[in-house]
């Protein structure tokens, strides 16, 4: 296990690559998006710049110990409607037994406590690499992570761990089409597969995600929105939309909407990220 707070890498606000080392922001890349409606709403961010990204990540480190041993691991809903909020509600209602997630300090883990799920996932996105954090591992339980020493991000192995621990129905978040396909092959309808961090998925990959996922988030991708229109799926939200695809996916999305007194999208003006990304293999 590493000492100190370790190294953590994220694709953060606006698909900006950020590196945190021992509690300090040491690298901030160039944002691929200029505007995110969620950060406009919650942080007043009109335009995404490297300076604004750095300031926001430093705020998270100070506010809830992001990527440090000061990490707050339990929380209520941060925003009213998002993937972690849907899944924490599903855990509370008993619609799923566990959630396979990826977070700073533990990598891929199997979570059964909705407040830990929300605490770890409600204010992060785009985890690429992380280091062990004792405060997180103590909360989650070392037997509930794929590897407590190396804390990898491996959602297929996380699903296998959930199965091995006896969970009959579990959710798993994925950002790779091949992971969604493999998990569906392994576990069938027992796995509630949730597409996240979809901005860097090709048009073909997005098709696979819609074939395999129960619901997914649009993120900054043009392709997710195009395929959603073609398939006539349930749409929730008008900023960073969430698409309910299968019957159980629609049910979980609708459960959360009902709990906050909201209804599915019905033609309101859109306020989406800009520019929407048209990712292709040549851009890798």
C-alpha positions in Angstrom: 0.0 0.0 0.0 1.2 3.5 -0.8 2.1 6.1 1.8 0.6 9.5 2.0 -2.5 10.3 -0.1 -1.1 8.7 -3.3 -1.8 9.5 -6.9 -5.2 9.9 -8.4 -6.2 10.6 -12.0 -9.6 11.7 -13.3 -11.2 13.0 -16.4 -13.0 15.7 -14.6 -15.1 18.7 -15.5 -15.3 19.2 -19.3 -13.3 16.0 -19.9 -10.2 17.6 -18.4 -7.5 15.2 -17.3 -6.5 16.0 -13.8 -3.8 14.5 -11.7 -3.8 14.8 -7.9 -0.6 13.7 -6.0 -0.6 13.6 -2.1 -3.5 16.0 -1.8 -2.2 18.5 -4.4 -3.4 19.2 -7.9 -0.2 18.7 -9.9 -1.5 18.6 -13.5 -4.6 20.0 -15.3 -5.1 19.3 -19.0 -7.1 21.1 -21.6 -10.9 20.9 -21.3 -12.6 19.3 -24.3 -15.9 20.9 -23.4 -16.3 24.6 -23.0 -19.6 24.5 -21.1 -21.3 22.0 -18.7 -24.9 22.9 -17.6 -24.5 21.1 -14.3 -21.4 23.1 -13.3 -23.2 26.2 -14.5 -26.1 25.4 -12.2 -24.2 24.3 -9.1 -21.0 26.3 -9.3 -21.9 29.2 -11.6 -19.2 28.2 -14.1 -20.1 29.9 -17.4 -17.0 28.6 -19.3 -14.7 25.7 -18.5 -11.1 26.7 -18.3 -8.0 24.9 -16.8 -7.9 27.5 -14.1 -11.6 26.9 -13.2 -11.1 23.2 -13.2 -8.1 23.4 -10.8 -10.0 25.7 -8.5 -12.9 23.3 -8.4 -10.8 20.3 -7.7 -8.9 22.1 -4.9 -12.3 23.1 -3.5 -13.3 19.4 -3.5 -10.1 18.4 -1.7 -10.8 21.0 1.0 -14.6 20.5 1.2 -14.8 16.7 1.4 -11.2 15.4 1.4 -11.3 14.3 -2.2 -8.5 11.9 -2.9 -7.1 12.3 0.6 -7.3 10.5 4.0 -9.7 13.3 5.0 -12.3 11.8 2.6 -15.9 12.1 3.6 -17.3 8.7 2.8 -21.0 9.0 3.7 -23.5 11.5 2.3 -27.0 12.2 1.3 -27.9 13.2 -2.3 -25.7 16.0 -3.7 -27.7 16.7 -6.7 -31.4 15.7 -6.9 -31.0 13.4 -9.9 -28.0 11.5 -11.3 -26.7 8.0 -11.6 -25.5 7.7 -7.9 -28.8 9.1 -6.7 -30.8 6.6 -8.8 -28.7 3.7 -7.5 -28.8 4.8 -3.9 -32.6 4.9 -4.1 -32.6 1.5 -5.7 -30.5 0.1 -2.8 -32.9 1.7 -0.3 -35.9 0.3 -2.0 -34.3 -3.2 -2.3 -34.5 -3.2 -6.1 -30.8 -4.2 -6.0 -28.7 -6.0 -3.4 -25.4 -4.2 -4.1 -23.8 -1.6 -6.4 -20.4 -2.2 -8.1 -18.8 1.2 -8.3 -15.4 2.9 -8.8 -14.1 5.6 -6.5 -11.0 7.3 -5.3 -9.2 5.4 -2.5 -10.8 2.0 -3.2 -10.9 1.5 -7.0 -13.7 -1.0 -7.9 -15.8 -1.9 -4.9 -19.1 -3.7 -4.0 -21.3 -1.3 -2.0 -24.4 -2.2 -0.1 -24.9 1.0 2.0 -26.7 3.7 0.0 -25.1 6.5 2.0 -21.6 5.2 1.3 -22.5 4.8 -2.4 -23.6 8.4 -2.5 -20.7 9.6 -0.4 -18.1 8.0 -2.7 -19.8 8.6 -6.0 -22.1 11.6 -5.7 -19.4 14.2 -6.4 -16.9 12.4 -8.7 -16.7 11.2 -12.2 -14.3 9.8 -14.8 -11.9 7.9 -12.5 -8.9 6.7 -14.4 -6.4 5.7 -11.7 -6.4 5.8 -7.9 -4.3 4.9 -4.8 -5.4 3.2 -1.6 -6.9 5.4 1.1 -7.3 3.9 4.5 -10.3 5.9 5.4 -12.1 4.7 2.3 -11.0 1.1 2.6 -12.1 1.0 6.3 -15.5 2.3 5.4 -16.0 0.0 2.4 -14.3 -3.1 3.8 -11.2 -4.6 2.2 -13.1 -7.8 1.3 -15.5 -5.7 -0.7 -12.8 -4.3 -3.1 -11.2 -6.0 -6.1 -7.7 -5.5 -4.7 -7.0 -3.4 -1.6 -3.3 -3.0 -2.4 -3.5 -1.9 -6.1 -7.2 -0.6 -6.1 -7.7 -1.1 -9.9 -10.6 0.1 -11.9 -12.0 -3.2 -13.3 -15.7 -3.4 -13.5 -15.8 -7.0 -14.8 -13.8 -8.2 -11.8 -16.1 -6.1 -9.6 -19.1 -7.9 -11.0 -17.5 -11.2 -10.4 -16.8 -10.2 -6.8 -20.4 -9.2 -6.3 -21.5 -12.6 -7.6 -19.0 -14.4 -5.4 -20.3 -12.5 -2.4 -23.8 -13.9 -3.1 -25.6 -10.8 -4.4 -28.5 -11.9 -6.5 -29.1 -8.6 -8.3 -26.5 -5.9 -8.5 -25.8 -2.7 -10.5 -22.5 -2.0 -12.1 -21.3 1.2 -13.8 -19.3 0.8 -17.0 -17.7 3.2 -19.4 -16.4 0.6 -21.8 -18.7 -1.1 -24.3 -16.7 -4.3 -24.1 -17.2 -4.4 -20.3 -21.0 -3.9 -20.7 -21.0 -6.8 -23.2 -18.9 -9.1 -21.1 -20.9 -8.5 -17.9 -24.2 -9.1 -19.7 -22.7 -12.4 -21.1 -21.6 -13.5 -17.6 -24.6 -12.5 -15.5 -27.6 -11.9 -17.8 -30.4 -9.9 -16.2 -29.0 -10.3 -12.7 -26.7 -7.3 -13.5 -28.2 -3.8 -13.8 -25.7 -2.3 -16.2 -25.3 1.5 -16.1 -23.4 3.4 -18.8 -21.4 6.3 -17.4 -18.6 8.6 -18.6 -19.7 8.0 -22.2 -18.2 11.1 -23.9 -15.2 9.1 -25.3 -17.2 6.3 -26.8 -17.5 5.9 -30.6 -20.8 5.7 -32.5 -20.4 2.0 -32.8 -19.5 1.7 -29.1 -22.6 3.7 -28.1 -24.7 1.2 -30.1 -23.2 -1.6 -28.0 -23.9 0.3 -24.8 -27.6 0.7 -25.7 -27.7 -3.0 -26.6 -26.2 -4.0 -23.2 -27.0 -1.3 -20.6 -30.2 -0.9 -18.6 -29.8 2.9 -18.4 -27.0 5.3 -19.2 -26.1 8.9 -19.0 -25.6 11.1 -22.1 -22.5 13.0 -20.8 -20.9 15.2 -23.5 -21.5 12.8 -26.4 -23.4 13.6 -29.5 -23.7 9.8 -30.3 -25.6 8.9 -27.1 -28.2 11.5 -27.9 -28.5 10.4 -31.6 -28.9 6.7 -30.7 -31.4 7.6 -27.9 -33.6 9.4 -30.5 -33.4 6.4 -32.9 -34.4 3.9 -30.2 -37.2 5.9 -28.6 -35.9 5.3 -25.0 -37.1 7.0 -21.8 -35.4 10.4 -21.3 -35.0 12.1 -18.0 -33.6 15.6 -17.7 -32.8 18.3 -20.2 -29.2 19.0 -19.3 -27.1 15.8 -19.1 -29.9 13.4 -19.9 -30.3 9.9 -18.5 -31.7 7.3 -20.9 -33.8 4.4 -19.5 -33.4 1.6 -22.0 -34.7 -1.7 -20.6 -37.8 -2.2 -18.5 -35.8 -2.4 -15.2 -33.7 0.5 -16.3 -36.8 2.6 -16.9 -38.3 1.5 -13.6 -35.3 2.6 -11.6 -35.1 6.0 -13.4 -38.8 6.5 -12.8 -38.5 5.5 -9.2 -36.0 8.3 -8.6 -38.0 10.8 -10.6 -41.1 10.0 -8.5 -39.2 10.4 -5.3 -38.3 14.0 -6.1 -41.6 14.9 -7.7 -40.3 15.0 -11.3 -41.5 13.5 -14.6 -39.6 12.3 -17.7 -38.5 14.8 -20.3 -41.3 16.0 -22.4 -39.9 18.6 -24.8 -38.6 21.4 -22.6 -35.8 23.5 -24.0 -32.4 21.7 -23.8 -29.4 23.0 -22.0 -26.7 20.6 -23.0 -22.9 20.5 -22.8 -21.0 22.4 -25.5 -19.6 21.3 -27.9 -21.1 17.8 -28.0 -18.3 15.4 -28.7 -18.2 13.1 -31.8 -15.7 10.6 -30.6 -14.1 8.3 -33.2 -11.3 5.7 -33.2 -9.0 8.1 -35.0 -9.2 10.4 -31.9 -7.7 7.8 -29.5 
